[in-house]
Amino acid sequence: MYPGYLAIGEDDPFSPGAEVHEIVNNGRAAAYAERAGLTWLLDCNQCPEASVIVPGGPNFISPTHDPAPWYDVDDPDSYGFFGVVGLEVAGAESSTRQATVTMGLTGGGIIGPTYMGPRTLVVRALAIAADECSLQYGLTWLRSQYNTIDNPCGGDPLTFFYCCPCVCDDETGGGPCWAVDYGELSDGPQCDPDFWPTTYGGIITGPPADDDQWCVWPHDYRYLRTGPPSWSCCIDACVVPYMRQYHNVRVTSGPNVLRHPAMHSCGALAEIEFTIVAADPVQYHMGIPALGAMWLHGDTVVVDTESEPTHAVDPWAVPPELVGAA
C-alpha cells in the first residue's frame, strides 16, 4: 500500500468537484514546503506518478492559491500549514481471519468457524508547517478533519493506491471512432478502423483480442449513443489496476503526536499517528468513469513523458533472440 495519498469521503475523490477529506497527500506537502524554502524536507518520493494523478497535482503552488482544504481566509495561521506526509501504513497487508477457540475440559479444544474481522490501519505521518502557530492550526484542523463522517450509517470509503501506479505517454482515446447515427451502424463509420461490427453478435463480442485500436468497447446498449470512453487507453493499464478502496471506514483514534522536535525558526514539524478502522476488510477496485473525467479535465490529457509502464513486464519471459535456440 502506497502511504502517500489517503482520502476519505462519500464521493470519488478523482471526480471533478468531489467532496472528500484528504488526510495524506505527499505531493501537496512537498510542493508547498519546497516553495516556502524548507530545504530540510527532501522530496524522496518513490512514487512521482501519484503526484501527477491526484486531484490538483502536479501543479500545487501554495495553500492560498490552490486553495488547500485547510485554508481559511480569516486565519493567517492557515496559510503556513503545508499538509501531511505519509510515512507508513501498518495493517493493510495483514489478514483479518479469526476463529473462536473453546478449551475442552479434558484437554485440547474446539475451533469454531473462521470469519474475517474488521481491518485496522495504523498510519504514521509528518505534519509540516512554516512555524509553530501554523503547525498548531494544522493539528487542530486534522483533529476536526479526522472526526468528519459523511455517511454515519453506511460508512465512508477510503481511497488509496495499492502500489505506485505508472503513467504512460498515450494521448489516444478509448477507440478510433464511433457511429454518429443508426445508419452508420450498418454502413460503417466515417473513419477507417481496423475493426467494425457487421452483425449484432459483433456488437456484443467487440474487437478481437489482438486489436490495438480499441482498448475499451461499449458492451452495453446504453453506450451505443456515446461510444467508447474518450480518455487515454493507458488509464486502464496504468492507473485503474492500482487504485483501491476500503469501505465503511472511520478514523477511530488520533492524530496523536509522537514527536515534536524544536526546529528553531526553520519551519515546524510533528510526527503523528492515527488509526483507521475499516469495518469491511476487503479491498475494492475503483470505478472508471470518474477517472476518465479527471484524466481529460480541462481538455488536457495528463501524461508523464519520463515514465514508462513497467508493471506488465513478465520476468520469466524468454528473450526473442533465444526463442527456438537449442
C-alpha positions in Angstrom: 0.0 0.0 0.0 1.4 3.4 -1.0 1.2 5.7 2.1 1.5 8.9 0.2 -2.2 9.5 -0.6 -5.2 8.8 1.5 -8.7 10.3 1.1 -11.9 9.6 3.0 -15.3 10.6 1.7 -18.6 9.5 0.2 -17.6 10.8 -3.3 -15.0 9.5 -5.6 -12.0 11.8 -5.0 -11.0 11.8 -8.6 -14.3 13.2 -9.9 -14.4 17.0 -10.5 -15.8 18.8 -7.5 -15.7 15.8 -5.2 -16.4 16.4 -1.5 -13.8 14.3 0.2 -11.5 14.6 3.2 -7.9 14.4 2.1 -5.9 13.2 5.1 -2.5 12.4 3.5 -1.0 13.9 0.3 2.8 13.8 -0.1 2.8 15.7 -3.4 0.9 18.6 -1.9 3.0 18.9 1.3 6.3 18.5 -0.6 5.4 21.2 -3.2 4.3 23.7 -0.5 7.4 23.1 1.6 9.7 23.5 -1.3 8.1 26.8 -2.4 8.3 28.0 1.2 12.1 27.3 1.3 12.1 24.4 3.8 15.3 22.8 2.5 15.4 20.2 5.2 12.3 18.4 3.8 13.7 16.3 0.9 11.3 15.0 -1.7 12.3 11.4 -1.6 9.0 10.3 -3.0 9.4 6.9 -4.6 6.1 7.4 -6.4 6.2 10.5 -8.5 3.4 9.3 -10.7 0.9 9.5 -7.8 1.6 13.3 -7.6 0.6 13.6 -11.2 -2.6 11.7 -10.9 -4.1 13.0 -7.6 -6.5 16.0 -7.9 -4.6 19.2 -8.1 -1.2 17.6 -8.9 1.4 18.2 -10.1 0.6 21.9 -10.1 0.4 22.6 -6.3 1.6 26.2 -5.6 0.5 27.3 -2.2 -2.3 26.8 0.4 -3.8 30.2 -0.5 -3.5 29.8 -4.3 -4.9 26.3 -4.8 -6.5 26.6 -2.1 -5.7 23.8 0.4 -8.5 22.1 2.2 -7.5 23.7 5.5 -7.2 27.2 4.1 -9.2 29.8 6.0 -9.1 33.4 4.6 -9.8 34.8 8.0 -7.0 32.9 9.8 -3.4 33.7 8.7 -2.1 30.7 10.6 -3.7 28.5 8.0 -1.5 30.0 5.3 1.6 28.4 6.8 0.4 24.8 7.3 1.7 22.7 4.4 0.0 19.4 5.0 0.8 15.8 5.9 3.5 13.5 4.5 2.6 9.8 4.9 5.4 7.5 6.1 3.9 4.1 6.8 0.6 2.3 6.9 0.6 -0.8 9.0 -2.1 -3.4 8.8 -3.0 -3.1 5.1 -1.3 -6.4 4.1 -2.3 -8.5 7.1 -5.2 -11.0 7.0 -8.1 -10.3 9.4 -9.0 -14.0 9.6 -10.2 -15.0 13.1 -11.7 -18.1 14.8 -13.1 -18.7 18.3 -11.3 -21.5 20.2 -13.0 -23.1 23.1 -10.9 -25.1 25.6 -12.0 -28.7 26.3 -12.5 -29.9 29.9 -10.3 -32.9 29.3 -7.7 -31.1 27.2 -7.5 -29.9 23.7 -10.1 -27.6 22.3 -12.7 -26.9 19.7 -12.1 -24.4 16.9 -15.1 -22.6 15.6 -15.7 -21.4 12.1 -13.3 -18.7 10.7 -14.5 -15.2 9.9 -13.0 -12.0 8.6 -12.8 -9.3 11.3 -12.5 -5.6 10.7 -9.2 -4.2 9.4 -7.2 -1.8 11.5 -4.7 0.6 9.7 -2.2 2.5 11.8 -0.8 5.5 9.8 2.4 7.3 10.7 3.0 10.7 9.1 4.6 14.1 9.4 2.7 17.3 9.8 4.7 20.1 8.1 4.3 23.9 8.7 6.2 27.1 8.3 6.1 28.0 12.0 4.8 26.7 15.3 1.5 28.7 15.1 0.7 27.2 11.7 1.6 23.7 13.0 -0.9 24.1 15.9 -3.5 25.3 13.5 -2.9 22.3 11.3 -3.1 19.8 14.2 -6.4 21.4 15.2 -7.7 21.1 11.7 -6.6 17.5 11.5 -8.5 16.6 14.7 -11.6 18.1 13.2 -11.0 16.6 9.7 -10.5 13.1 11.1 -13.7 13.3 13.0 -15.8 14.2 9.9 -18.3 11.5 8.8 -20.3 11.9 5.6 -22.3 8.7 5.8 -22.8 7.7 9.5 -25.0 4.7 8.6 -23.1 3.0 5.7 -19.6 4.5 6.4 -17.3 6.3 4.1 -14.8 4.7 1.7 -11.0 5.2 2.0 -9.3 5.7 -1.4 -5.6 4.9 -1.8 -3.1 3.4 -4.2 -2.5 -0.3 -3.9 1.1 0.4 -5.1 2.8 3.1 -7.1 0.9 3.5 -10.4 2.6 4.1 -13.7 1.8 6.9 -16.1 2.5 6.5 -19.8 2.6 8.9 -22.7 -0.6 8.0 -24.5 -2.9 10.7 -25.8 -5.2 8.4 -27.8 -8.8 7.9 -26.8 -10.6 4.7 -26.0 -11.3 3.9 -29.6 -10.6 5.4 -33.1 -14.2 6.4 -34.0 -17.8 5.5 -33.5 -21.1 5.8 -35.4 -22.9 9.1 -35.1 -26.3 7.8 -36.2 -28.1 4.5 -36.8 -27.2 4.5 -40.5 -23.5 4.2 -39.7 -24.1 1.1 -37.7 -24.8 -0.7 -40.9 -22.8 1.4 -43.4 -19.7 1.8 -41.3 -18.2 4.9 -39.6 -16.7 7.9 -41.3 -13.2 6.8 -40.4 -11.4 3.6 -41.2 -10.8 1.5 -38.1 -9.3 -2.0 -38.1 -12.5 -3.5 -36.7 -16.1 -2.7 -37.2 -19.1 -4.8 -36.1 -21.2 -6.1 -39.1 -23.7 -8.1 -37.1 -25.4 -7.8 -33.7 -23.1 -10.5 -32.5 -20.1 -8.3 -33.4 -21.5 -5.5 -31.3 -21.7 -7.9 -28.3 -18.3 -9.6 -28.7 -16.4 -6.5 -29.8 -13.0 -6.4 -31.5 -10.5 -9.3 -31.5 -8.2 -9.6 -28.5 -5.1 -8.7 -30.6 -6.7 -5.4 -31.8 -4.7 -2.4 -30.6 -7.1 0.4 -31.6 -9.9 -0.4 -29.2 -8.8 -0.6 -25.5 -12.5 -0.2 -24.4 -15.5 -1.5 -26.2 -19.1 -0.4 -25.4 -20.7 -3.7 -24.5 -23.8 -2.1 -23.0 -26.6 -0.8 -25.4 -26.7 2.4 -23.4 -23.2 3.3 -24.7 -24.1 2.8 -28.3 -25.1 6.5 -28.4 -22.0 7.9 -26.9 -19.5 5.2 -28.0 -16.4 4.2 -26.1 -14.8 6.4 -23.5 -12.6 9.3 -24.8 -9.9 9.1 -22.1 -6.5 7.7 -22.6 -6.1 3.9 -23.1 -3.2 3.8 -20.6 -5.6 4.6 -17.8 -6.9 1.0 -18.0 -3.4 -0.4 -18.0 -1.5 2.0 -15.7 -3.9 3.7 -13.2 -7.1 1.7 -12.7 -5.4 -1.6 -11.6 -3.5 0.2 -8.8 -6.3 2.1 -7.2 -8.3 0.6 -4.3 -10.9 1.5 -1.7 -11.8 0.2 1.8 -15.5 0.6 2.5 -17.2 1.7 5.8 -14.1 3.3 7.3 -13.6 5.8 10.1 -10.6 7.4 11.9 -11.1 5.9 15.4 -8.1 7.5 17.2 -5.6 10.3 16.7 -3.9 12.2 15.5 -1.5 11.5 18.4 1.7 13.5 18.4 4.6 11.1 18.8 7.5 13.6 18.5 7.6 17.4 18.2 11.2 18.5 17.8 12.2 22.2 18.1 13.1 23.4 14.7 14.5 26.9 15.6 13.0 29.3 13.1 13.3 26.9 10.1 9.8 25.5 10.0 7.9 23.3 12.3 7.4 19.5 12.3 5.4 16.9 14.3 5.4 13.2 13.8 1.8 12.0 14.2 0.0 8.7 14.3 -3.7 7.9 13.8 -5.8 4.8 13.4 -8.3 4.0 10.6 -10.7 1.0 11.0 -12.4 -0.5 8.0 -15.5 -2.5 9.1 -15.3 -4.2 5.7 -11.8 -5.6 5.4 -11.9 -6.3 1.6 -10.0 -4.1 -0.9 -12.3 -3.0 -3.7 -11.4 -1.8 -7.2 -12.2 1.8 -8.2 -14.7 2.7 -10.9 -13.6 4.1 -14.3 -15.9 7.0 -15.3 -14.6 9.5 -12.8 -11.0 8.7 -13.8 -11.9 9.5 -17.3 -13.2 12.9 -16.4 -10.2 13.5 -14.2 -7.8 12.5 -17.0 -9.3 14.9 -19.5 -10.1 17.7 -17.1 -9.6 21.0 -18.9 -9.4 19.1 -22.2 -5.8 18.2 -21.5 -4.6 14.6 -21.2 -2.3 14.3 -18.2 0.8 12.4 -19.2 4.3 11.9 -17.7 6.7 11.5 -20.6 9.5 10.5 -18.4 7.7 7.4 -17.1 7.1 4.1 -18.8 4.7 1.4 -17.7 6.8 -1.4 -16.1 4.2 -3.4 -14.1 3.3 -5.6 -17.1 6.8 -6.9 -17.8 7.0 -10.7 -17.5 10.2 -11.5 -15.5 10.1 -15.1 -16.8 9.7 -14.3 -20.5 12.2 -15.8 -22.9 14.2 -13.1 -24.8 13.2 -13.1 -28.5 16.8 -13.9 -29.6 16.7 -17.2 -27.5 13.3 -18.4 -28.9 13.9 -21.7 -30.7 17.6 -21.9 -29.6 18.8 -25.4 -28.8 
